[in-house]
Amino acid sequence: MTGSGFDALSGAGTGAPEGPSPETPPPGIRTMGPSAPSASTIVLVRHGEAVCNVSGVCGGPIGCTGLTDRGRAQVAVLRDRLAQTGELAGADALYASILPRAYQTAAILAPALAAVGDRGVRGVPPAVVEECGFCELHPGEADGLDWSAFSERFGNPDWDADPDHPIAPGGESWTGFVRRVADMLDTVAARHPGELVVVACHAGVVEASLLAKTPVVDGLDGARMQLRTQHASLTTWEVDAGRWKLIGYNDGAHHLGVEGVGGSAEGVTDSGRSWMGVGTGRHIG
């Protein structure tokens, strides 16, 4: 029977225009509708495995030395997927945090983001624009320390108990970080109305986007989601008139069956921690 049950609320596959009709529910109760021409699409890409992820070093501007060989391979697998499917071809903008692991990720992906013209010829890919607003949580004086030295100097902050506590002198708190990412996302959405934007960033940025842009209780005030965002995975948002819709999270299907690369959740480092697993063993980076 057409148009019955929960699926009818989406209006999926009906091809019907927006608005009440015998076949589709009214927009006020519909769970999914067509994208507006004015809607922007923002795709967040977590960087590949980084040296600081596996060496137990706090990876800010000092501690980050870029991707591992495995990390470059992870991003290359994603690039090849995008080149084959064309799903992000013709991207209007490509952003990266200023940290080397994110910038290198963006540079590897860039060729697959170029528009495809006549006879399948690709154009010029978008230039990488660096934005500190997309960086992982700013570590302040913790930058470059291994986690043993970090604990000796700054103890073991617990953001689940006190999310307003800075990680170290000169660094951000969890709540400050989430608000900074929220502001950066709003800035980029306003900068690119109706456009496709790709951002090479960090697991913490992905989680902050979910806390800030979905109706999560206390999302901006301290709640953490304990997510396991894969390296070189895609998280996609659609933004229109200030309303954010999550289209996909943690898409790492391109890693399946790829020997020695893998897109699994980030492993624990030799030190038992990874950027930034302060207090509760969380893996962000």
HELIX and SHEET records of a PDB file:
HELIX    1   1 ASP A    7  SER A   10  1                                   4    
HELIX    2   2 VAL A   51  SER A   55  1                                   5    
HELIX    3   3 ASP A   69  THR A   85  1                                  17    
HELIX    4   4 PRO A  100  LEU A  109  1                                  10    
HELIX    5   5 ALA A  110  LEU A  113  5                                   4    
HELIX    6   6 ASP A  118  GLY A  120  5                                   3    
HELIX    7   7 CYS A  132  PHE A  134  5                                   3    
HELIX    8   8 GLY A  140  ALA A  142  5                                   3    
HELIX    9   9 TRP A  147  PHE A  154  1                                   8    
HELIX   10  10 TRP A  174  ARG A  191  1                                  18    
HELIX   11  11 ALA A  203  LYS A  213  1                                  11    
HELIX   12  12 ALA A  253  HIS A  255  5                                   3    
SHEET    1   A 6 VAL A 128  GLU A 130  0                                        
SHEET    2   A 6 ALA A  93  ALA A  96  1                                        
SHEET    3   A 6 LEU A 196  CYS A 201  1                                        
SHEET    4   A 6 SER A  40  ARG A  46  1                                        
SHEET    5   A 6 LEU A 234  ASP A 240 -1                                        
SHEET    6   A 6 ARG A 243  ASP A 251 -1                                        
END                                                                             
